[in-house]
């Protein structure tokens, strides 16, 4: 009886720790940029700089790019322009605003540290 209660408590503590610790393993956009793992592409979307991205990093970039695409679609509609025009302009702005030490993608597709 005591063994079963102790086992349940231990299982709950393990689960609680896993839930709490999971966000610590995920990387933020700012951290990924600072570490040179991702950068701003000229088309307004994030790109992966590292040659061996983790699944978390790919997921992060995908989620951010989905949100950007939705925002660009809305912004282009309001401005009365094609989304591709809006994307290119936002890409220019995001690259201009990127701090020194972060990566930006050049028109030829190569990455350069700003």
N, CA, C and O atoms as a GROMACS GRO file, in nm:
protein
  456
    1UNK      N    1   0.082  -0.119   0.000
    1UNK     CA    2   0.000   0.000   0.000
    1UNK      C    3   0.087   0.126   0.000
    1UNK      O    4   0.069   0.214  -0.084
    2UNK      N    5   0.181   0.136   0.092
    2UNK     CA    6   0.270   0.251   0.098
    2UNK      C    7   0.358   0.256  -0.028
    2UNK      O    8   0.386   0.364  -0.080
    3UNK      N    9   0.399   0.140  -0.074
    3UNK     CA   10   0.483   0.134  -0.194
    3UNK      C   11   0.408   0.192  -0.314
    3UNK      O   12   0.468   0.264  -0.394
    4UNK      N   13   0.279   0.161  -0.328
    4UNK     CA   14   0.200   0.212  -0.440
    4UNK      C   15   0.182   0.362  -0.431
    4UNK      O   16   0.188   0.431  -0.533
    5UNK      N   17   0.160   0.415  -0.311
    5UNK     CA   18   0.146   0.560  -0.294
    5UNK      C   19   0.277   0.630  -0.324
    5UNK      O   20   0.279   0.734  -0.390
    6UNK      N   21   0.385   0.572  -0.276
    6UNK     CA   22   0.517   0.630  -0.302
    6UNK      C   23   0.547   0.627  -0.452
    6UNK      O   24   0.603   0.722  -0.507
    7UNK      N   25   0.510   0.520  -0.516
    7UNK     CA   26   0.532   0.507  -0.660
    7UNK      C   27   0.451   0.612  -0.737
    7UNK      O   28   0.502   0.671  -0.832
    8UNK      N   29   0.327   0.635  -0.696
    8UNK     CA   30   0.243   0.736  -0.761
    8UNK      C   31   0.301   0.876  -0.742
    8UNK      O   32   0.303   0.957  -0.834
    9UNK      N   33   0.346   0.902  -0.621
    9UNK     CA   34   0.406   1.033  -0.592
    9UNK      C   35   0.530   1.054  -0.676
    9UNK      O   36   0.550   1.162  -0.732
   10UNK      N   37   0.614   0.953  -0.684
   10UNK     CA   38   0.736   0.961  -0.764
   10UNK      C   39   0.703   0.981  -0.912
   10UNK      O   40   0.769   1.060  -0.980
   11UNK      N   41   0.601   0.912  -0.960
   11UNK     CA   42   0.560   0.928  -1.100
   11UNK      C   43   0.509   1.069  -1.125
   11UNK      O   44   0.541   1.129  -1.228
   12UNK      N   45   0.430   1.124  -1.033
   12UNK     CA   46   0.380   1.260  -1.048
   12UNK      C   47   0.492   1.363  -1.045
   12UNK      O   48   0.492   1.459  -1.122
   13UNK      N   49   0.588   1.343  -0.955
   13UNK     CA   50   0.703   1.434  -0.948
   13UNK      C   51   0.785   1.428  -1.076
   13UNK      O   52   0.831   1.531  -1.126
   14UNK      N   53   0.803   1.309  -1.130
   14UNK     CA   54   0.877   1.294  -1.255
   14UNK      C   55   0.805   1.365  -1.368
   14UNK      O   56   0.867   1.435  -1.448
   15UNK      N   57   0.675   1.347  -1.375
   15UNK     CA   58   0.595   1.414  -1.478
   15UNK      C   59   0.601   1.566  -1.463
   15UNK      O   60   0.617   1.638  -1.561
   16UNK      N   61   0.588   1.614  -1.340
   16UNK     CA   62   0.594   1.758  -1.315
   16UNK      C   63   0.729   1.814  -1.355
   16UNK      O   64   0.737   1.922  -1.415
   17UNK      N   65   0.836   1.742  -1.322
   17UNK     CA   66   0.969   1.788  -1.360
   17UNK      C   67   0.984   1.793  -1.511
   17UNK      O   68   1.042   1.887  -1.565
   18UNK      N   69   0.932   1.692  -1.580
   18UNK     CA   70   0.942   1.688  -1.725
   18UNK      C   71   0.868   1.805  -1.789
   18UNK      O   72   0.917   1.865  -1.884
   19UNK      N   73   0.751   1.838  -1.736
   19UNK     CA   74   0.673   1.950  -1.789
   19UNK      C   75   0.743   2.082  -1.764
   19UNK      O   76   0.747   2.169  -1.851
   20UNK      N   77   0.798   2.098  -1.646
   20UNK     CA   78   0.867   2.223  -1.611
   20UNK      C   79   0.998   2.236  -1.687
   20UNK      O   80   1.031   2.346  -1.732
   21UNK      N   81   1.071   2.129  -1.702
   21UNK     CA   82   1.204   2.134  -1.764
   21UNK      C   83   1.200   2.142  -1.915
   21UNK      O   84   1.297   2.188  -1.975
   22UNK      N   85   1.093   2.101  -1.979
   22UNK     CA   86   1.086   2.099  -2.124
   22UNK      C   87   1.117   2.235  -2.187
   22UNK      O   88   1.196   2.240  -2.281
   23UNK      N   89   1.058   2.347  -2.140
   23UNK     CA   90   1.091   2.474  -2.201
   23UNK      C   91   1.239   2.511  -2.190
   23UNK      O   92   1.289   2.587  -2.272
   24UNK      N   93   1.309   2.459  -2.091
   24UNK     CA   94   1.451   2.490  -2.077
   24UNK      C   95   1.532   2.428  -2.190
   24UNK      O   96   1.640   2.477  -2.223
   25UNK      N   97   1.482   2.320  -2.248
   25UNK     CA   98   1.555   2.255  -2.358
   25UNK      C   99   1.530   2.323  -2.490
   25UNK      O  100   1.613   2.314  -2.581
   26UNK      N  101   1.416   2.390  -2.504
   26UNK     CA  102   1.383   2.458  -2.628
   26UNK      C  103   1.465   2.586  -2.637
   26UNK      O  104   1.501   2.646  -2.536
   27UNK      N  105   1.492   2.628  -2.760
   27UNK     CA  106   1.572   2.748  -2.780
   27UNK      C  107   1.480   2.860  -2.829
   27UNK      O  108   1.383   2.835  -2.900
   28UNK      N  109   1.511   2.981  -2.790
   28UNK     CA  110   1.432   3.096  -2.836
   28UNK      C  111   1.490   3.150  -2.966
   28UNK      O  112   1.604   3.119  -3.003
   29UNK      N  113   1.410   3.230  -3.034
   29UNK     CA  114   1.456   3.291  -3.159
   29UNK      C  115   1.579   3.378  -3.134
   29UNK      O  116   1.676   3.371  -3.210
   30UNK      N  117   1.576   3.458  -3.030
   30UNK     CA  118   1.688   3.547  -3.001
   30UNK      C  119   1.816   3.469  -2.969
   30UNK      O  120   1.924   3.505  -3.014
   31UNK      N  121   1.801   3.362  -2.891
   31UNK     CA  122   1.918   3.279  -2.860
   31UNK      C  123   1.973   3.213  -2.986
   31UNK      O  124   2.094   3.208  -3.006
   32UNK      N  125   1.884   3.163  -3.069
   32UNK     CA  126   1.927   3.097  -3.193
   32UNK      C  127   1.999   3.195  -3.285
   32UNK      O  128   2.097   3.159  -3.350
   33UNK      N  129   1.950   3.318  -3.289
   33UNK     CA  130   2.016   3.420  -3.372
   33UNK      C  131   2.153   3.455  -3.313
   33UNK      O  132   2.252   3.464  -3.386
   34UNK      N  133   2.159   3.474  -3.182
   34UNK     CA  134   2.285   3.509  -3.116
   34UNK      C  135   2.390   3.400  -3.132
   34UNK      O  136   2.509   3.429  -3.139
   35UNK      N  137   2.344   3.275  -3.136
   35UNK     CA  138   2.436   3.163  -3.150
   35UNK      C  139   2.473   3.135  -3.296
   35UNK      O  140   2.551   3.044  -3.324
   36UNK      N  141   2.416   3.212  -3.388
   36UNK     CA  142   2.448   3.194  -3.530
   36UNK      C  143   2.382   3.072  -3.592
   36UNK      O  144   2.430   3.021  -3.693
   37UNK      N  145   2.273   3.025  -3.533
   37UNK     CA  146   2.204   2.907  -3.584
   37UNK      C  147   2.103   2.943  -3.692
   37UNK      O  148   2.078   2.865  -3.784
   38UNK      N  149   2.043   3.063  -3.680
   38UNK     CA  150   1.945   3.110  -3.777
   38UNK      C  151   1.975   3.255  -3.812
   38UNK      O  152   2.050   3.324  -3.742
   39UNK      N  153   1.916   3.301  -3.922
   39UNK     CA  154   1.936   3.439  -3.962
   39UNK      C  155   1.820   3.487  -4.047
   39UNK      O  156   1.729   3.412  -4.079
   40UNK      N  157   1.826   3.613  -4.081
   40UNK     CA  158   1.722   3.676  -4.162
   40UNK      C  159   1.754   3.658  -4.311
   40UNK      O  160   1.861   3.695  -4.358
   41UNK      N  161   1.658   3.602  -4.382
   41UNK     CA  162   1.673   3.586  -4.526
   41UNK      C  163   1.626   3.713  -4.595
   41UNK      O  164   1.554   3.794  -4.536
   42UNK      N  165   1.664   3.731  -4.719
   42UNK     CA  166   1.627   3.852  -4.792
   42UNK      C  167   1.480   3.854  -4.831
   42UNK      O  168   1.428   3.957  -4.873
   43UNK      N  169   1.411   3.740  -4.818
   43UNK     CA  170   1.270   3.732  -4.855
   43UNK      C  171   1.175   3.756  -4.738
   43UNK      O  172   1.055   3.735  -4.752
   44UNK      N  173   1.228   3.798  -4.622
   44UNK     CA  174   1.144   3.830  -4.508
   44UNK      C  175   1.120   3.716  -4.412
   44UNK      O  176   1.046   3.731  -4.315
   45UNK      N  177   1.179   3.603  -4.438
   45UNK     CA  178   1.160   3.487  -4.352
   45UNK      C  179   1.292   3.448  -4.287
   45UNK      O  180   1.400   3.484  -4.333
   46UNK      N  181   1.281   3.372  -4.177
   46UNK     CA  182   1.400   3.320  -4.111
   46UNK      C  183   1.455   3.203  -4.191
   46UNK      O  184   1.381   3.131  -4.257
   47UNK      N  185   1.586   3.187  -4.184
   47UNK     CA  186   1.650   3.073  -4.247
   47UNK      C  187   1.743   3.007  -4.148
   47UNK      O  188   1.787   3.069  -4.052
   48UNK      N  189   1.772   2.881  -4.172
   48UNK     CA  190   1.861   2.805  -4.086
   48UNK      C  191   2.003   2.815  -4.143
   48UNK      O  192   2.028   2.780  -4.258
   49UNK      N  193   2.094   2.862  -4.060
   49UNK     CA  194   2.233   2.882  -4.100
   49UNK      C  195   2.316   2.756  -4.076
   49UNK      O  196   2.399   2.719  -4.159
   50UNK      N  197   2.292   2.692  -3.964
   50UNK     CA  198   2.371   2.576  -3.926
   50UNK      C  199   2.344   2.458  -4.021
   50UNK      O  200   2.233   2.442  -4.072
   51UNK      N  201   2.446   2.378  -4.042
   51UNK     CA  202   2.431   2.263  -4.131
   51UNK      C  203   2.368   2.142  -4.062
   51UNK      O  204   2.332   2.045  -4.128
   52UNK      N  205   2.356   2.148  -3.929
   52UNK     CA  206   2.297   2.035  -3.857
   52UNK      C  207   2.194   2.085  -3.756
   52UNK      O  208   2.218   2.081  -3.635
   53UNK      N  209   2.079   2.133  -3.806
   53UNK     CA  210   1.976   2.186  -3.715
   53UNK      C  211   1.904   2.075  -3.639
   53UNK      O  212   1.886   1.965  -3.690
   54UNK      N  213   1.866   2.106  -3.518
   54UNK     CA  214   1.787   2.013  -3.439
   54UNK      C  215   1.640   2.021  -3.483
   54UNK      O  216   1.600   2.114  -3.553
   55UNK      N  217   1.563   1.924  -3.440
   55UNK     CA  218   1.419   1.926  -3.470
   55UNK      C  219   1.353   2.047  -3.406
   55UNK      O  220   1.263   2.107  -3.464
   56UNK      N  221   1.397   2.082  -3.283
   56UNK     CA  222   1.342   2.201  -3.215
   56UNK      C  223   1.369   2.327  -3.295
   56UNK      O  224   1.282   2.414  -3.306
   57UNK      N  225   1.489   2.338  -3.350
   57UNK     CA  226   1.524   2.456  -3.427
   57UNK      C  227   1.441   2.464  -3.555
   57UNK      O  228   1.391   2.570  -3.591
   58UNK      N  229   1.426   2.352  -3.623
   58UNK     CA  230   1.343   2.350  -3.745
   58UNK      C  231   1.199   2.388  -3.712
   58UNK      O  232   1.135   2.463  -3.786
   59UNK      N  233   1.150   2.336  -3.602
   59UNK     CA  234   1.013   2.366  -3.560
   59UNK      C  235   0.997   2.515  -3.528
   59UNK      O  236   0.899   2.577  -3.568
   60UNK      N  237   1.093   2.571  -3.456
   60UNK     CA  238   1.091   2.713  -3.421
   60UNK      C  239   1.085   2.799  -3.547
   60UNK      O  240   1.001   2.888  -3.557
   61UNK      N  241   1.174   2.772  -3.640
   61UNK     CA  242   1.179   2.850  -3.764
   61UNK      C  243   1.049   2.835  -3.842
   61UNK      O  244   0.996   2.933  -3.895
   62UNK      N  245   0.997   2.713  -3.849
   62UNK     CA  246   0.872   2.690  -3.920
   62UNK      C  247   0.755   2.765  -3.859
   62UNK      O  248   0.674   2.823  -3.931
   63UNK      N  249   0.746   2.764  -3.727
   63UNK     CA  250   0.637   2.834  -3.658
   63UNK      C  251   0.646   2.985  -3.679
   63UNK      O  252   0.545   3.050  -3.706
   64UNK      N  253   0.765   3.038  -3.667
   64UNK     CA  254   0.782   3.183  -3.685
   64UNK      C  255   0.751   3.222  -3.829
   64UNK      O  256   0.684   3.322  -3.854
   65UNK      N  257   0.798   3.142  -3.924
   65UNK     CA  258   0.773   3.174  -4.064
   65UNK      C  259   0.626   3.165  -4.101
   65UNK      O  260   0.578   3.241  -4.185
   66UNK      N  261   0.553   3.072  -4.039
   66UNK     CA  262   0.408   3.064  -4.062
   66UNK      C  263   0.339   3.192  -4.013
   66UNK      O  264   0.252   3.245  -4.081
   67UNK      N  265   0.380   3.240  -3.897
   67UNK     CA  266   0.321   3.364  -3.843
   67UNK      C  267   0.358   3.484  -3.930
   67UNK      O  268   0.275   3.572  -3.953
   68UNK      N  269   0.482   3.485  -3.976
   68UNK     CA  270   0.523   3.596  -4.064
   68UNK      C  271   0.443   3.594  -4.194
   68UNK      O  272   0.399   3.699  -4.241
   69UNK      N  273   0.424   3.476  -4.251
   69UNK     CA  274   0.349   3.465  -4.376
   69UNK      C  275   0.208   3.519  -4.359
   69UNK      O  276   0.158   3.592  -4.445
   70UNK      N  277   0.144   3.485  -4.249
   70UNK     CA  278   0.008   3.535  -4.223
   70UNK      C  279   0.010   3.688  -4.208
   70UNK      O  280  -0.078   3.756  -4.262
   71UNK      N  281   0.108   3.740  -4.137
   71UNK     CA  282   0.119   3.885  -4.119
   71UNK      C  283   0.148   3.955  -4.252
   71UNK      O  284   0.094   4.061  -4.280
   72UNK      N  285   0.234   3.894  -4.334
   72UNK     CA  286   0.268   3.954  -4.463
   72UNK      C  287   0.147   3.953  -4.557
   72UNK      O  288   0.124   4.048  -4.631
   73UNK      N  289   0.070   3.846  -4.553
   73UNK     CA  290  -0.050   3.837  -4.636
   73UNK      C  291  -0.148   3.947  -4.599
   73UNK      O  292  -0.204   4.014  -4.685
   74UNK      N  293  -0.167   3.965  -4.469
   74UNK     CA  294  -0.257   4.070  -4.421
   74UNK      C  295  -0.204   4.209  -4.456
   74UNK      O  296  -0.279   4.294  -4.504
   75UNK      N  297  -0.076   4.231  -4.433
   75UNK     CA  298  -0.017   4.361  -4.462
   75UNK      C  299  -0.021   4.394  -4.611
   75UNK      O  300  -0.047   4.508  -4.649
   76UNK      N  301   0.006   4.294  -4.694
   76UNK     CA  302   0.003   4.316  -4.839
   76UNK      C  303  -0.138   4.350  -4.885
   76UNK      O  304  -0.158   4.437  -4.970
   77UNK      N  305  -0.235   4.281  -4.829
   77UNK     CA  306  -0.375   4.307  -4.865
   77UNK      C  307  -0.412   4.450  -4.830
   77UNK      O  308  -0.475   4.520  -4.910
   78UNK      N  309  -0.374   4.494  -4.711
   78UNK     CA  310  -0.406   4.631  -4.667
   78UNK      C  311  -0.334   4.735  -4.752
   78UNK      O  312  -0.388   4.842  -4.779
   79UNK      N  313  -0.211   4.703  -4.795
   79UNK     CA  314  -0.133   4.798  -4.875
   79UNK      C  315  -0.168   4.791  -5.024
   79UNK      O  316  -0.128   4.877  -5.102
   80UNK      N  317  -0.243   4.688  -5.062
   80UNK     CA  318  -0.282   4.674  -5.201
   80UNK      C  319  -0.169   4.629  -5.291
   80UNK      O  320  -0.163   4.667  -5.408
   81UNK      N  321  -0.080   4.548  -5.238
   81UNK     CA  322   0.032   4.496  -5.317
   81UNK      C  323   0.036   4.344  -5.307
   81UNK      O  324  -0.030   4.285  -5.222
   82UNK      N  325   0.114   4.283  -5.393
   82UNK     CA  326   0.133   4.138  -5.386
   82UNK      C  327   0.213   4.103  -5.261
   82UNK      O  328   0.297   4.181  -5.215
   83UNK      N  329   0.185   3.986  -5.206
   83UNK     CA  330   0.258   3.944  -5.086
   83UNK      C  331   0.408   3.937  -5.113
   83UNK      O  332   0.488   3.970  -5.025
   84UNK      N  333   0.449   3.896  -5.230
   84UNK     CA  334   0.592   3.885  -5.262
   84UNK      C  335   0.663   4.019  -5.251
   84UNK      O  336   0.778   4.025  -5.208
   85UNK      N  337   0.595   4.127  -5.289
   85UNK     CA  338   0.652   4.262  -5.277
   85UNK      C  339   0.667   4.296  -5.129
   85UNK      O  340   0.770   4.350  -5.087
   86UNK      N  341   0.566   4.266  -5.052
   86UNK     CA  342   0.567   4.293  -4.909
   86UNK      C  343   0.678   4.213  -4.841
   86UNK      O  344   0.748   4.266  -4.754
   87UNK      N  345   0.694   4.085  -4.880
   87UNK     CA  346   0.798   4.000  -4.821
   87UNK      C  347   0.937   4.056  -4.845
   87UNK      O  348   1.020   4.060  -4.754
   88UNK      N  349   0.962   4.098  -4.967
   88UNK     CA  350   1.095   4.152  -5.000
   88UNK      C  351   1.124   4.278  -4.921
   88UNK      O  352   1.235   4.296  -4.870
   89UNK      N  353   1.026   4.364  -4.910
   89UNK     CA  354   1.046   4.489  -4.834
   89UNK      C  355   1.070   4.459  -4.686
   89UNK      O  356   1.156   4.520  -4.623
   90UNK      N  357   0.994   4.366  -4.631
   90UNK     CA  358   1.015   4.328  -4.490
   90UNK      C  359   1.151   4.261  -4.472
   90UNK      O  360   1.218   4.282  -4.371
   91UNK      N  361   1.192   4.182  -4.570
   91UNK     CA  362   1.324   4.121  -4.563
   91UNK      C  363   1.434   4.226  -4.555
   91UNK      O  364   1.528   4.212  -4.478
   92UNK      N  365   1.421   4.330  -4.635
   92UNK     CA  366   1.519   4.439  -4.632
   92UNK      C  367   1.521   4.506  -4.494
   92UNK      O  368   1.627   4.530  -4.437
   93UNK      N  369   1.402   4.534  -4.442
   93UNK     CA  370   1.394   4.601  -4.311
   93UNK      C  371   1.451   4.514  -4.200
   93UNK      O  372   1.527   4.562  -4.116
   94UNK      N  373   1.416   4.386  -4.200
   94UNK     CA  374   1.464   4.296  -4.095
   94UNK      C  375   1.616   4.280  -4.102
   94UNK      O  376   1.683   4.274  -3.998
   95UNK      N  377   1.669   4.274  -4.222
   95UNK     CA  378   1.815   4.264  -4.235
   95UNK      C  379   1.884   4.393  -4.192
   95UNK      O  380   1.989   4.389  -4.128
   96UNK      N  381   1.826   4.506  -4.227
   96UNK     CA  382   1.884   4.634  -4.186
   96UNK      C  383   1.886   4.648  -4.034
   96UNK      O  384   1.980   4.702  -3.976
   97UNK      N  385   1.781   4.598  -3.969
   97UNK     CA  386   1.768   4.609  -3.824
   97UNK      C  387   1.842   4.501  -3.747
   97UNK      O  388   1.852   4.508  -3.624
   98UNK      N  389   1.893   4.401  -3.816
   98UNK     CA  390   1.967   4.294  -3.747
   98UNK      C  391   2.093   4.351  -3.685
   98UNK      O  392   2.166   4.425  -3.751
   99UNK      N  393   2.118   4.318  -3.560
   99UNK     CA  394   2.238   4.370  -3.494
   99UNK      C  395   2.366   4.305  -3.547
   99UNK      O  396   2.363   4.198  -3.607
  100UNK      N  397   2.475   4.370  -3.522
  100UNK     CA  398   2.606   4.316  -3.560
  100UNK      C  399   2.625   4.180  -3.493
  100UNK      O  400   2.586   4.159  -3.378
  101UNK      N  401   2.683   4.088  -3.568
  101UNK     CA  402   2.707   3.955  -3.516
  101UNK      C  403   2.600   3.855  -3.555
  101UNK      O  404   2.621   3.734  -3.542
  102UNK      N  405   2.486   3.903  -3.604
  102UNK     CA  406   2.380   3.814  -3.650
  102UNK      C  407   2.397   3.786  -3.799
  102UNK      O  408   2.458   3.866  -3.870
  103UNK      N  409   2.344   3.675  -3.846
  103UNK     CA  410   2.357   3.638  -3.986
  103UNK      C  411   2.242   3.691  -4.068
  103UNK      O  412   2.127   3.694  -4.025
  104UNK      N  413   2.276   3.734  -4.191
  104UNK     CA  414   2.177   3.772  -4.291
  104UNK      C  415   2.213   3.697  -4.419
  104UNK      O  416   2.330   3.666  -4.444
  105UNK      N  417   2.112   3.669  -4.498
  105UNK     CA  418   2.135   3.596  -4.622
  105UNK      C  419   2.142   3.696  -4.737
  105UNK      O  420   2.054   3.780  -4.753
  106UNK      N  421   2.246   3.684  -4.815
  106UNK     CA  422   2.265   3.772  -4.930
  106UNK      C  423   2.177   3.726  -5.046
  106UNK      O  424   2.120   3.617  -5.042
  107UNK      N  425   2.166   3.809  -5.148
  107UNK     CA  426   2.083   3.777  -5.265
  107UNK      C  427   2.129   3.648  -5.333
  107UNK      O  428   2.047   3.577  -5.393
  108UNK      N  429   2.258   3.617  -5.325
  108UNK     CA  430   2.310   3.495  -5.389
  108UNK      C  431   2.288   3.370  -5.304
  108UNK      O  432   2.329   3.261  -5.343
  109UNK      N  433   2.223   3.384  -5.188
  109UNK     CA  434   2.191   3.271  -5.103
  109UNK      C  435   2.295   3.240  -4.995
  109UNK      O  436   2.271   3.156  -4.909
  110UNK      N  437   2.407   3.308  -4.999
  110UNK     CA  438   2.511   3.284  -4.898
  110UNK      C  439   2.483   3.363  -4.772
  110UNK      O  440   2.425   3.472  -4.777
  111UNK      N  441   2.524   3.307  -4.659
  111UNK     CA  442   2.506   3.374  -4.531
  111UNK      C  443   2.628   3.457  -4.497
  111UNK      O  444   2.741   3.417  -4.523
  112UNK      N  445   2.603   3.574  -4.439
  112UNK     CA  446   2.711   3.665  -4.397
  112UNK      C  447   2.680   3.715  -4.258
  112UNK      O  448   2.567   3.751  -4.226
  113UNK      N  449   2.784   3.716  -4.175
  113UNK     CA  450   2.768   3.773  -4.042
  113UNK      C  451   2.773   3.924  -4.054
  113UNK      O  452   2.867   3.978  -4.112
  114UNK      N  453   2.675   3.990  -4.002
  114UNK     CA  454   2.665   4.135  -4.013
  114UNK      C  455   2.762   4.202  -3.918
  114UNK      O  456   2.769   4.325  -3.912
   0.00000   0.00000   0.00000
